[in-house]
């Protein structure tokens, strides 16, 4: 089971590539994964149904947090597994024809759909309650991507966001309930929870929170509105997520905990009341819809309410019937959704007013639809009939024994059965009947192009299984008895096609007859065409809340975000000053042991830094202020270097240089003098606040250094660095091994910062393309971007077979920059030193594990080489030096770092745990390679990508935009 879960993950990552190669035919290969899981589940049937120990697998994932990947296949999990994998395989096969003309544009959809199937597989089989929540939220995220597949349609985006918000909010509430339950019971194992059956006030609160998650996921009132909106998704999504998989997650949760919580105080009032209300609301609205998918959607809402009542009722007989209902619904509703997909793809419409006489032209498809609707209505010999009769029998027996909730459930289910028969007839009539106009004359038949046979295979198979399961009711009964007997000591009864003439049969037949009559009456009276019954619905409440949130956020932003950077910084410093000063005043030690200096260098450097800071405050020109601020940074370099921290000194000087260049690029577009447009105000309060913050932070540093009670852990860092990280450079080993997760977070921040800067500056394209290729098509531009350039009589050209003898261009900028902007000496120096600096950066990268350096320092050195190329030759030279997109370097570096962090997990080690390889190499001697070097290479690439992105956005792109402005001004 764990292996199959990994196969689902690998398949979801591989399937987009296969779709790109094979087109829609790759869906067939994708279907093999859930098909394999389906076959595996079938092979486990003897062990699952035999009454012995159910299959169980365990992998200790994060022992420190008690998180285990544990899979347990009992009867309930086995049934849901067959449902999820079997229907999933058929839906993926169906996609082969549904997306036949979309070609290779559905790769992401295919991968996400298979990934969703894997998440559902894990959800119904996991034995760890915390892992169940994780799978739960994964299904919410993946369903968001699937529902919003047509991202250019506003309705799809809106529906996807609505489903995500509702189900995620319910999942978070459920997570709180899970934490309460786990803490109270002392275990996260579902098997142990079922054995312990905890009770008490905390457990009752946890039950309510769990049910909120279940009803939000399964679209029960008041969260029912998101499911019909999700019909904006492609039909395979509706058939799988909203008939057989995602919405069943909530029903599964109810079924999973009904054996121990069904008789608790909050359980039945919530489950039965909301279930009956949802069933009635969904059925009534289904009778008023004209879109075939929305008829099925509201019908699904109604059916989910039905299942919640029966599955959550808590008696053995109801549990047996409820599980049969869930199986039947997965078969008939998936088939109906897939049939609607065929109609939609063939006719480009789902409106019943535009369909007439389709049934006569498509008898096979119509037959499959009739069988599926018959199962939904409870007509023999389908599985729906068997489950419906068992349901009525179970509820009737409990009601006759004096159960009030039994009567509520029985009456609600009976009325719901009548409405179900009515909207089932409406679906068949709307999709296949030949209709009449207002005068009673037959409308012309809608032309029907026959679909490929394979397109109809999935709904035909599902419809066939609907009858097969009904006829084979005794076998289904044997399979489900194991779950039913966990719900109490009563007799669960049996599933069968014929129980004789009994009250349940009469109720069922009466409901069908009444439903057919209700449908005919609604058509003749025009009730189905009237405006909605209630002026205010749950969907209106949702949009009202969302508008309220939007308005509140705008109000909050307008009050707190005034657009004044000094105000923001001042607020932060005031809070810092108040908090830290209060803490210092309350815990200031009686004596402070102070030293005038630690090294004589501090006596020289500190006054210089202080004077530079004071002059920087007084400076009126921006560039002067930047240079003076950099003096303080260079002073820190001297202090680090003389305090035994060469790594920090090297990094500090590189960061200071890059920061100086960045400021210089930005200052080009700002007035040279500060206060030229907006004069500074409140100088005295600012000075007081600045001095106060400085004094407080000085005291914080003094007190913090004297507050230590035990030996610092840094004493052991040198030995830990060598033993754990196999390196002698403590700083580098700490960054990539001992504190690697901190570095991972910093890398993510760097990537986000670079992306944010680029998104603010770039208008159309993030990459700075060489102007020598600006007139070429995109494909030609990419193919020539890495060729060397030569000087010809016609100017600067890419090297080809015809001009291969021409001299190579010294700098690309040679013929692009104005003469007054060029410095031949600088160009020559940069060209000579560039490759040497790159080699130095690579040396720092690989030497950093034992000597000063590392990926961060090496990346900054390489970035400085790019800075030199840009300064010497402008954006043209930068494009020649780095003919690639900065985003690729950022993404590639992050992938390398994450991969190096996660790879040890596959070998039973901790994340980021290092491994060293040693060898004796001729001429080179003894060599060592530490696996954390790969992580460092990722850091190296991310830093280079960041510098390149800054140069491209704040440098090259600003240059280009300025040139465009000047050109337009000249033309004007």
Buried (B, 14 or more C-beta within 10 A) or exposed (E): BBEBBEBBBEBBEBBBEBBBEEBBEBBBBBBBBBBBBBEBBBEBBEBBBEEEEBBBBBEEBEEEEEBBBBBBBBBBBBBBBBBBBBBBBBBBBBBBBBBBEBEBEBBBBBBBBBBBBBBBBBBBBBBBBBBBBBBBBBBBBBBBBBBBBBEEEEEBBBBBBBBBBBBBBBBBBBBBBBBBBBEBBEBBBBBEBBEBEBBEEBBBBBBBBBBBBBBBBBBBBBBBBBBBBBBBBBBBBBBBBBBBBBBBBBBBBBBBBBBBBBBBEBBBEBBBBBBBBBBBBBBBBBBBBBBBBBBBBBBBBBBBBBBBBBBBBBBBBBBBBBBBBBBBBBBBBBBBBBBBBBBBBBBEBBEBEBBBBBBEBBEEBBBBBBBBBBBBBBBBBBBBBBBBBBBBBBBBBBBEEEBEBBBBBBEBBBBBBBBBBBBBBBBBBBBBBBBEEEEEEEBEBBEBEEBEEEBBBBBBBBBBBBBBBBBBBEEBBEBBBBBBBBBBEBEBBBBBBEBEEBEBBEBBBEBBEBBBBBBEEBBEEEEBEEEEEEEEBBBEEBEEEEEEEEEEEEEEEEEEEEEEEEEEEBEEBEEBBEEBBEEBEEEEEEEEEEEEEEEEBBEEBBEBBEEBBEEBEEBEEBBBBBBBBBBBBBBBBBBBBBBEBBBBBBBBBBBBBBBBBBBBBBBEEEEEEBEEEEEEEEEEEBEEBBEBBEEBEEBBEBBEEEEEEEEEEEEEBEEBBBEBBBBEBBBBBBBBBBEBEEBBEBBBEBBEEBBEBBEEBBEEEBBBBBBBBEEBEEEEBEEBBEEEBBBBEEEBBBBEEEBEEBEEBBBBBBEBBEEEEBEEEBBEEBBEEBEEBBEBBBBBBBBBBBBBBBBBBBBBBBBBBBBBBBBBBBBBBBBBBBBBBBBEBBBBBBEBBBEBBEBBBEEEEEBBBBEBEEEEEEEEEEEEBBBBBBBBBBBBBBBBBBBBBBBBBBBBBBBBBEEEEEEEEEEE
